[in-house]
């Protein structure tokens, strides 16, 4: 299996050196900051990732202030008190993308966040307390307990929320495969996810780096070599 120092060196060469690569990695995830996030903020992030799935992200991001207003600031308890008529009207609301299934997912995920955060007095604390070496288990938890949080949507939610997540983007999967990890091209099966988790755990033990940074370095070491300005615009999101 390829040592991570080899992958990092390749990324440094592509990006102009160690300092330039470090500038593209973003901040190290902070569990204390994640635990302090309100349920409303996390539901907003969750809903944004759901609405972005299969859609042009830029369009959703530009409309997001309207989403915040239409969904009552994404306060879970406030949303759970709303009658069916409230949700039916949202399906005709021009401030948002009027996708009935995704609109319903906001109500379902409000209930999920409310329930999941009861034992820890907040969903952020529940996420922060999840073992860092078990992202696959956390994705299972999101996929089974929440709505429309399977696949890449769950991974992107964790990254945007501030959890220390790797993202199995096309370039990251290509890097893992080139390193000798046995994955299918899309890496979506349970077997694929376990293999990716095991390799990231091994690289974490080897380097001490955050999973987020390991994932980014993988992405930057292979595939299309984007310029620094484009990559900085993507920090915090897609690898």
Secondary structure as a PSIPRED ss2 file (coil, helix, strand):
# PSIPRED VFORMAT (PSIPRED V4.0)

   1 X C   1.000  0.000  0.000
   2 X C   1.000  0.000  0.000
   3 X C   1.000  0.000  0.000
   4 X H   0.000  1.000  0.000
   5 X H   0.000  1.000  0.000
   6 X H   0.000  1.000  0.000
   7 X H   0.000  1.000  0.000
   8 X H   0.000  1.000  0.000
   9 X H   0.000  1.000  0.000
  10 X H   0.000  1.000  0.000
  11 X H   0.000  1.000  0.000
  12 X H   0.000  1.000  0.000
  13 X H   0.000  1.000  0.000
  14 X H   0.000  1.000  0.000
  15 X H   0.000  1.000  0.000
  16 X C   1.000  0.000  0.000
  17 X C   1.000  0.000  0.000
  18 X H   0.000  1.000  0.000
  19 X H   0.000  1.000  0.000
  20 X H   0.000  1.000  0.000
  21 X H   0.000  1.000  0.000
  22 X H   0.000  1.000  0.000
  23 X H   0.000  1.000  0.000
  24 X C   1.000  0.000  0.000
  25 X C   1.000  0.000  0.000
  26 X C   1.000  0.000  0.000
  27 X C   1.000  0.000  0.000
  28 X C   1.000  0.000  0.000
  29 X C   1.000  0.000  0.000
  30 X C   1.000  0.000  0.000
  31 X H   0.000  1.000  0.000
  32 X H   0.000  1.000  0.000
  33 X H   0.000  1.000  0.000
  34 X H   0.000  1.000  0.000
  35 X H   0.000  1.000  0.000
  36 X H   0.000  1.000  0.000
  37 X C   1.000  0.000  0.000
  38 X C   1.000  0.000  0.000
  39 X H   0.000  1.000  0.000
  40 X H   0.000  1.000  0.000
  41 X H   0.000  1.000  0.000
  42 X H   0.000  1.000  0.000
  43 X H   0.000  1.000  0.000
  44 X H   0.000  1.000  0.000
  45 X H   0.000  1.000  0.000
  46 X H   0.000  1.000  0.000
  47 X H   0.000  1.000  0.000
  48 X H   0.000  1.000  0.000
  49 X H   0.000  1.000  0.000
  50 X H   0.000  1.000  0.000
  51 X H   0.000  1.000  0.000
  52 X H   0.000  1.000  0.000
  53 X C   1.000  0.000  0.000
  54 X C   1.000  0.000  0.000
  55 X C   1.000  0.000  0.000
  56 X C   1.000  0.000  0.000
  57 X H   0.000  1.000  0.000
  58 X H   0.000  1.000  0.000
  59 X H   0.000  1.000  0.000
  60 X H   0.000  1.000  0.000
  61 X H   0.000  1.000  0.000
  62 X H   0.000  1.000  0.000
  63 X H   0.000  1.000  0.000
  64 X H   0.000  1.000  0.000
  65 X H   0.000  1.000  0.000
  66 X H   0.000  1.000  0.000
  67 X H   0.000  1.000  0.000
  68 X H   0.000  1.000  0.000
  69 X H   0.000  1.000  0.000
  70 X H   0.000  1.000  0.000
  71 X C   1.000  0.000  0.000
  72 X H   0.000  1.000  0.000
  73 X H   0.000  1.000  0.000
  74 X H   0.000  1.000  0.000
  75 X C   1.000  0.000  0.000
  76 X H   0.000  1.000  0.000
  77 X H   0.000  1.000  0.000
  78 X H   0.000  1.000  0.000
  79 X H   0.000  1.000  0.000
  80 X H   0.000  1.000  0.000
  81 X C   1.000  0.000  0.000
  82 X C   1.000  0.000  0.000
  83 X C   1.000  0.000  0.000
  84 X H   0.000  1.000  0.000
  85 X H   0.000  1.000  0.000
  86 X H   0.000  1.000  0.000
  87 X H   0.000  1.000  0.000
  88 X H   0.000  1.000  0.000
  89 X H   0.000  1.000  0.000
  90 X H   0.000  1.000  0.000
  91 X C   1.000  0.000  0.000
  92 X C   1.000  0.000  0.000
  93 X C   1.000  0.000  0.000
  94 X C   1.000  0.000  0.000
  95 X C   1.000  0.000  0.000
  96 X C   1.000  0.000  0.000
  97 X C   1.000  0.000  0.000
  98 X C   1.000  0.000  0.000
  99 X C   1.000  0.000  0.000
 100 X H   0.000  1.000  0.000
 101 X H   0.000  1.000  0.000
 102 X H   0.000  1.000  0.000
 103 X H   0.000  1.000  0.000
 104 X H   0.000  1.000  0.000
 105 X H   0.000  1.000  0.000
 106 X H   0.000  1.000  0.000
 107 X H   0.000  1.000  0.000
 108 X H   0.000  1.000  0.000
 109 X H   0.000  1.000  0.000
 110 X H   0.000  1.000  0.000
 111 X H   0.000  1.000  0.000
 112 X H   0.000  1.000  0.000
 113 X H   0.000  1.000  0.000
 114 X H   0.000  1.000  0.000
 115 X H   0.000  1.000  0.000
 116 X H   0.000  1.000  0.000
 117 X C   1.000  0.000  0.000
 118 X C   1.000  0.000  0.000
 119 X C   1.000  0.000  0.000
 120 X C   1.000  0.000  0.000
 121 X C   1.000  0.000  0.000
 122 X C   1.000  0.000  0.000
 123 X H   0.000  1.000  0.000
 124 X H   0.000  1.000  0.000
 125 X H   0.000  1.000  0.000
 126 X H   0.000  1.000  0.000
 127 X H   0.000  1.000  0.000
 128 X H   0.000  1.000  0.000
 129 X C   1.000  0.000  0.000
 130 X C   1.000  0.000  0.000
 131 X C   1.000  0.000  0.000
 132 X C   1.000  0.000  0.000
 133 X C   1.000  0.000  0.000
 134 X C   1.000  0.000  0.000
 135 X H   0.000  1.000  0.000
 136 X H   0.000  1.000  0.000
 137 X H   0.000  1.000  0.000
 138 X H   0.000  1.000  0.000
 139 X H   0.000  1.000  0.000
 140 X H   0.000  1.000  0.000
 141 X H   0.000  1.000  0.000
 142 X H   0.000  1.000  0.000
 143 X H   0.000  1.000  0.000
 144 X H   0.000  1.000  0.000
 145 X H   0.000  1.000  0.000
 146 X C   1.000  0.000  0.000
 147 X C   1.000  0.000  0.000
 148 X C   1.000  0.000  0.000
 149 X C   1.000  0.000  0.000
 150 X C   1.000  0.000  0.000
 151 X H   0.000  1.000  0.000
 152 X H   0.000  1.000  0.000
 153 X H   0.000  1.000  0.000
 154 X H   0.000  1.000  0.000
 155 X H   0.000  1.000  0.000
 156 X H   0.000  1.000  0.000
 157 X H   0.000  1.000  0.000
 158 X H   0.000  1.000  0.000
 159 X H   0.000  1.000  0.000
 160 X H   0.000  1.000  0.000
 161 X H   0.000  1.000  0.000
 162 X C   1.000  0.000  0.000
 163 X C   1.000  0.000  0.000
 164 X C   1.000  0.000  0.000
 165 X C   1.000  0.000  0.000
 166 X C   1.000  0.000  0.000
 167 X C   1.000  0.000  0.000
 168 X C   1.000  0.000  0.000
 169 X C   1.000  0.000  0.000
 170 X H   0.000  1.000  0.000
 171 X H   0.000  1.000  0.000
 172 X H   0.000  1.000  0.000
 173 X H   0.000  1.000  0.000
 174 X H   0.000  1.000  0.000
 175 X H   0.000  1.000  0.000
 176 X H   0.000  1.000  0.000
 177 X H   0.000  1.000  0.000
 178 X H   0.000  1.000  0.000
 179 X H   0.000  1.000  0.000
 180 X C   1.000  0.000  0.000
 181 X C   1.000  0.000  0.000
 182 X C   1.000  0.000  0.000
 183 X C   1.000  0.000  0.000
 184 X C   1.000  0.000  0.000
 185 X C   1.000  0.000  0.000
 186 X C   1.000  0.000  0.000
 187 X C   1.000  0.000  0.000
 188 X C   1.000  0.000  0.000
 189 X C   1.000  0.000  0.000
 190 X H   0.000  1.000  0.000
 191 X H   0.000  1.000  0.000
 192 X H   0.000  1.000  0.000
 193 X H   0.000  1.000  0.000
 194 X H   0.000  1.000  0.000
 195 X H   0.000  1.000  0.000
 196 X H   0.000  1.000  0.000
 197 X H   0.000  1.000  0.000
 198 X H   0.000  1.000  0.000
 199 X H   0.000  1.000  0.000
 200 X H   0.000  1.000  0.000
 201 X H   0.000  1.000  0.000
 202 X H   0.000  1.000  0.000
 203 X H   0.000  1.000  0.000
 204 X H   0.000  1.000  0.000
 205 X H   0.000  1.000  0.000
 206 X H   0.000  1.000  0.000
 207 X H   0.000  1.000  0.000
 208 X C   1.000  0.000  0.000
 209 X C   1.000  0.000  0.000
 210 X C   1.000  0.000  0.000
 211 X H   0.000  1.000  0.000
 212 X H   0.000  1.000  0.000
 213 X H   0.000  1.000  0.000
 214 X H   0.000  1.000  0.000
 215 X H   0.000  1.000  0.000
 216 X H   0.000  1.000  0.000
 217 X H   0.000  1.000  0.000
 218 X H   0.000  1.000  0.000
 219 X H   0.000  1.000  0.000
 220 X H   0.000  1.000  0.000
 221 X C   1.000  0.000  0.000
 222 X C   1.000  0.000  0.000
 223 X C   1.000  0.000  0.000
 224 X C   1.000  0.000  0.000
 225 X C   1.000  0.000  0.000
 226 X C   1.000  0.000  0.000
 227 X C   1.000  0.000  0.000
 228 X H   0.000  1.000  0.000
 229 X H   0.000  1.000  0.000
 230 X H   0.000  1.000  0.000
 231 X H   0.000  1.000  0.000
 232 X H   0.000  1.000  0.000
 233 X H   0.000  1.000  0.000
 234 X H   0.000  1.000  0.000
 235 X C   1.000  0.000  0.000
 236 X C   1.000  0.000  0.000
 237 X C   1.000  0.000  0.000
 238 X C   1.000  0.000  0.000
 239 X C   1.000  0.000  0.000
